[in-house]
């Protein structure tokens, strides 16, 4: 196994992980920001107030984006498994 192959596999794994996690994290970030602004304007400083909207929207985004996420992960896994003979040689 060459150094270049290890670097390519690592890069592909990191990019796949980022593509899977980024949409959900960005939604959670956006919802948290909006709820924080609303809390600042209304001076309601309840810590648990941001939890429910984040849970609902991230859960909904996960359900809506699940086919795309699974397709992405399956493509990476199939590519990885098909590349095993090249890794051994």
Phi, psi and omega in degrees: 000124183276164178295323181295322179295319178296318179295317179296317179296318179296316179298315180296321179294317180293318178296321178295316179298320178294320181291331178283318187274329188301313182300317181291320179293322178293322177295315179297321178295314180296316179295318178298320179295315180297315180295321178296320177296317179297319178295322179292319181292318183270356181058033173264114185249055177266123185289327184277357183293327182279346185292313185295311178298322177297315181299315182293311184288320178292321176297317177296318178295324178296316180294318180292319184271001183301318178300319179293318180297316179295321178298318179297313180292323178292321178298317178296316181295316179296318178297319180294315181292320178294337181272359182300316179301326178288332180286326183283323184288000000 
